[in-house]
Amino acid sequence: MPNLTSSTPSKLRITLQKWSDISIHQQLVIQLSMQIAGGLLPSGMKLPSVRQLSRQLDIHYNTYQAVYQELASIGLVTIKRGS
């Protein structure tokens, strides 16, 4: 089972297991939430754009957009369009 790992200059580290019983969406929510809660992604830090990260991780744009929306709905990120 291959893992897809990505590291961006912003210290964002994501490892996706495409064949896991846990959906890609849920893997992203869990990993980003843990990194935010653990201080790896400090408050005010700009995350990669939806398009940028979806291309980098080879996942559908809508999947990553839904992840950002979920994180915003629980107050972990703020979405600023076009920034």
N, C-alpha and C positions, 0 to 999 in steps of 0.2 A: 504494500500500500504506500504510494508515494505521498510525501508531504510537500506542500508548496510553502516556502518560507520567503518572506519579504522583509527587508529592512530599509526604511527610508531615512534620510538625513535627520528627521525629527525624532529619532529613537523609537519609532513605531515598529514593533515586532509582531508579526502575525504568522502563525503556522496553521495551515488548513489541511485537514485530512478529508480528501474528497470522498473516500469510501466509508466514512464514519456513519454511525447511526444518528449522530447529531448533525442537523442541517448546517450548511455553510453559513446561512444567516445567523443561526444561533451560536455557532463557533465564533463568528465575528463579534456579536454582541457580548458574549462572555469575555473574550480576550480584550476587547477595547474597554469594557467596564472595569475589568481587573487592573488594567494598566492605568486607567484614570484614578481609580480608588487607591491604588498603590503608589501614586505620585510619579510614575514613570512618564506620564503625559500630564504635565503641570497645567494648572488653570491658565487660560488665555493662549495656550499654544495652538497654533493653526494646524489642523489636520490636513492631510492631502485631500484634494478635491475628489468628489465621487468618481468622476471620469478617470482621473489619474490613477487612483487606487484600484478601480475595477479593471483597468487595463493591466496594471502591474501584477495583480493577483489572478488575472484571467478568469474573472467571474462576471456575470451579467451586471450591467449598470444598475438595473432596477433592484437587484439584490442588495448592493451596497447602499443605494439610496434609501431603501427600506431600513437598513441597519442604522444609518444616520438619523432617520426619522424616529426610530424607536429610542435611540439614545437621547434625542432631543425631548421626547415625550416624558422621559423619566428625569430630565434635568441635568444630564451628564454633559451635553454639548449644546452649543448654540449654533444654529444654522444661519449663515449669511450668504445669500445668493450672490453669485458673481464676484466673490472675493477670493 
